[in-house]
Amino acid sequence: MHSGRLYSSSRKLRIVANNVSIHLDPDKRSAVVATLDKGTLLSLGSARKFRTNWNYVYFTSEKTGRTKSGYVLDSCVEKLYKVTKNTVIHQEAGKANSQTELKTNFRNTYWGMNKAQVVRIEGRPDQQDDSGSLAIIQYAEKISDMDCMIGYVFADNKLAWAKFSFLGKYTDKNQYIYNYRKIKDILVEEHGKAEDEKTLWQDSLYEDDRPNWGLALSLGHLEFNSLWKDSDTEIQLRLYGGNGRVFLVVLYSGLGYVELASKATAQSQLSIW
């Protein structure tokens, strides 16, 4: 379970050949999702190459206007962004050094990586905090046309959590609810129906007054939660607030590091939210 469409869409590719096939899988023999013309712009869905020379991309269908995804050969596109980061993951001695053999959990990382390994992939962080056995590094990006901080949280220098924290501030606080539903739709498309969904009222003052639900969020009266889980990762989408502020966060938790992460959190003043 990884971050899929929540990967930054700011990295663009352009098709440089005529009638380029976008495949369902990174294989010329797999089904063709679409055939695109020279000059078509694509959004890079992962910094990692698949089977050495395939890019995972998103594009807008001219027929339906909907976003679709697939794989395109590296030789058929040109990069429209500056490559500044080394995305090679260095493994332990004696193990195969192949990116295609690694199972990533969040973007191009996997649970248990140390901070140096993540920085090697993502580059120098825009923000970082360190308190006791808990450390957080963050990167500013734009996700689904919204400003966002992408955070990696380390417990005893092992990647245990990762998150998207959306930064928009709106006069109409109901916009936060719209954004929550937008991100939820993306996660449902990637991971299926949520295992658990909750609308929690701490104070029922505005419960029957839907136009003021955004206000209720900012007062801490209302909270929305959705949850997905597989064998490795739990994803929690949370919209909550208080003291006039509202927060929209997607938190990815490495299930194999729950105990370690809990101990580190108890010894730190940092919040994973």
Secondary structure as the mmCIF struct_conf table of DSSP 4:
data_model
#
loop_
_struct_conf.conf_type_id
_struct_conf.id
_struct_conf.beg_label_comp_id
_struct_conf.beg_label_asym_id
_struct_conf.beg_label_seq_id
_struct_conf.end_label_comp_id
_struct_conf.end_label_asym_id
_struct_conf.end_label_seq_id
HELX_RH_3T_P HELX_RH_3T_P1 GLY A 4 LEU A 6
BEND BEND1 TYR A 7 TYR A 7
BEND BEND2 SER A 9 SER A 9
STRN STRN1 LYS A 12 ILE A 15
BEND BEND3 ALA A 17 ASN A 19
STRN STRN2 VAL A 20 HIS A 23
BEND BEND4 LEU A 24 ASP A 27
TURN_TY1_P TURN_TY1_P1 LYS A 28 ARG A 29
BEND BEND5 SER A 30 SER A 30
HELX_LH_PP_P HELX_LH_PP_P1 ALA A 31 ALA A 31
STRN STRN3 VAL A 32 LEU A 36
TURN_TY1_P TURN_TY1_P2 LYS A 38 GLY A 39
STRN STRN4 LEU A 41 LEU A 44
BEND BEND6 GLY A 45 GLY A 45
BEND BEND7 ALA A 47 ARG A 48
STRN STRN5 PHE A 50 PHE A 50
TURN_TY1_P TURN_TY1_P3 ARG A 51 ASN A 53
STRN STRN6 TRP A 54 THR A 60
TURN_TY1_P TURN_TY1_P4 GLU A 62 THR A 64
STRN STRN7 THR A 67 LEU A 73
HELX_RH_3T_P HELX_RH_3T_P2 ASP A 74 CYS A 76
STRN STRN8 VAL A 77 LYS A 79
BEND BEND8 TYR A 81 TYR A 81
HELX_LH_PP_P HELX_LH_PP_P2 VAL A 88 GLU A 92
TURN_TY1_P TURN_TY1_P5 ALA A 93 GLY A 94
BEND BEND9 LYS A 95 LYS A 95
HELX_RH_3T_P HELX_RH_3T_P3 GLN A 99 GLU A 101
BEND BEND10 LEU A 102 LEU A 102
BEND BEND11 ASN A 105 ASN A 105
STRN STRN9 PHE A 106 PHE A 106
TURN_TY1_P TURN_TY1_P6 ARG A 107 ASN A 108
STRN STRN10 THR A 109 THR A 109
TURN_TY1_P TURN_TY1_P7 TRP A 111 GLY A 112
HELX_RH_AL_P HELX_RH_AL_P1 LYS A 115 GLU A 122
BEND BEND12 ARG A 124 ARG A 124
BEND BEND13 ASP A 126 ASP A 126
STRN STRN11 GLN A 127 SER A 131
TURN_TY1_P TURN_TY1_P8 GLY A 132 SER A 133
STRN STRN12 LEU A 134 ILE A 143
TURN_TY1_P TURN_TY1_P9 SER A 144 ASP A 145
STRN STRN13 MET A 146 ALA A 155
TURN_TY1_P TURN_TY1_P10 ASP A 156 ASN A 157
STRN STRN14 LYS A 158 PHE A 166
BEND BEND14 THR A 171 ASP A 172
TURN_TY1_P TURN_TY1_P11 LYS A 173 LYS A 173
HELX_RH_AL_P HELX_RH_AL_P2 ASN A 174 HIS A 191
BEND BEND15 LYS A 193 LYS A 193
BEND BEND16 GLU A 195 GLU A 195
STRN STRN15 ASP A 196 TRP A 201
BEND BEND17 GLN A 202 GLN A 202
HELX_RH_3T_P HELX_RH_3T_P4 SER A 204 TYR A 206
TURN_TY1_P TURN_TY1_P12 GLU A 207 ASP A 208
HELX_RH_3T_P HELX_RH_3T_P5 ARG A 210 ASN A 212
HELX_RH_AL_P HELX_RH_AL_P3 TRP A 213 SER A 218
TURN_TY1_P TURN_TY1_P13 LEU A 219 GLY A 220
BEND BEND18 HIS A 221 HIS A 221
STRN STRN16 LEU A 222 LYS A 229
BEND BEND19 SER A 231 ASP A 232
STRN STRN17 THR A 233 GLY A 242
TURN_TY1_P TURN_TY1_P14 ASN A 243 GLY A 244
STRN STRN18 ARG A 245 GLY A 254
HELX_RH_3T_P HELX_RH_3T_P6 LEU A 255 TYR A 257
HELX_RH_AL_P HELX_RH_AL_P4 VAL A 258 ALA A 266
TURN_TY1_P TURN_TY1_P15 GLN A 267 GLN A 267
BEND BEND20 GLN A 269 GLN A 269
#
